Amino acid sequence: MGAGGVGGTYTWWFDSGRVCLDLLATRTGGEERLTGPARLVGWLTGAGLAPAGTPLRGVDAEWVVRFCRLREGVRELTETERCPDGALEQVNALAAAAPPAPRAVRAPDGSLTCVLVGEPRCEQLLAAVARDAVSLLTDSAARAALRRCEGDNCGRLYLDSSRGRRRRWCSSEVCGNRERVARHRRRAAVAAQP
């Protein structure tokens, strides 16, 4: 499962199994979570698209708009039976750009760590997410493993890679925990009745 990452004043969770699905989770239940450049920077680093310490000085409101547009295109393609041509063209066009180039460098402790060659541009980071979406859309086994979270008021899409394909929640720590707490409260309420 993924871990949370802090971005802006919001804690991001990356439990969807794919970066393109994690982008979808930036708007769920009608709530927009990519509310500005600081949140987008937090999401980009939390999703691993920009390793910690990567300068992202160019992130502005236009980047946010562009990532939101990509998100809606991916949503149309993953949540409908027939992929709309406009959304497909949009994702394909974004995937055509080269993603940021990674480079292995020695950390102070001697281990290898990943950095990006230069400060990434918006189109490079969009390309990384769009390429992940293309990979998901063209992999029939992965598409068959797409599930919708059963958590109350959630509905996030995730890739069920669990044994037996029995995963019910996008995040066991978030939605799964809420369900377990609610179930415990229901049992306690029944037990407390005379």
Buried (B, 14 or more C-beta within 10 A) or exposed (E): BBEBBEBBEBEBBBBBBBBBBBBBBBBBEEEEBBBEBBBBBBBBBBBBBBBEEBEBEEBEEEBBEBBBBBBBBBBBBBEEEEEEEEBBEBBBEBBEBEBBEEEEEEEEEEEEBEBBEEEBBBBBBBBBBBBBBBEBBEEEEBEEBBBEBBBEEBBBBBBBEBEEEEBBBBBBBBBBEBBEEEEEEEEEEEEEEE
